[in-house]
Amino acid sequence: MKTAAFADVKDRLSKFLREAEHEQVVITRHGRPAGVLIGFETEDDWFEYKMENDPRFLRRIAEARADLRAGKSFSWNEMQKDEDLRIATTSARRETRRP
């Protein structure tokens, strides 16, 4: 993690943004940490950051983990069987409607 004074960052923001694509830059004010500059090399990096810091997403993950601990879950195989049954039922309904 790199450290830079606020005055330097203010004067050369483009340079520090490029550096922040590879490592976070701690911005100091009067020698004390005041913030962090985080850059993104790709849109995927930006998306990942948003997901990791979105309170709604984090809440859903926490709820899912709580459900797992409480035994309120099902396996991928069970889910696939349900999906296969739904597809078969939908197909059968379509076939019976055809003139």
C-alpha positions, 0 to 999 in steps of 0.5 A: 500500500502506497502513501501520499500526501494530499497536496501531492495527490491534488496536484497529480491526481491522474498519476495517482489514479493510475498507481491506484489501479495496482495498489491502494494509495493512502492519502494523508493530511498533515501526516495522518491517514485521511482517505484511500484512493482505489483504482480499477483496471477493468470494469470487472474490478469496479463491479467486484468492488461495488458488490463487495461494498453494497449493503443490500448484497452483503445483507443477502449473503448474510441471510443466505448463510443464516439459512444454510446454518438453519438447514433451510437449503437444498442441493444443486441436484435438488434444484436441477430436478425441480428445474427439469420438472418445470421444463417438462411440465411447461413443454407438456402444456404447450404440446396439449395446446397445439391444434 
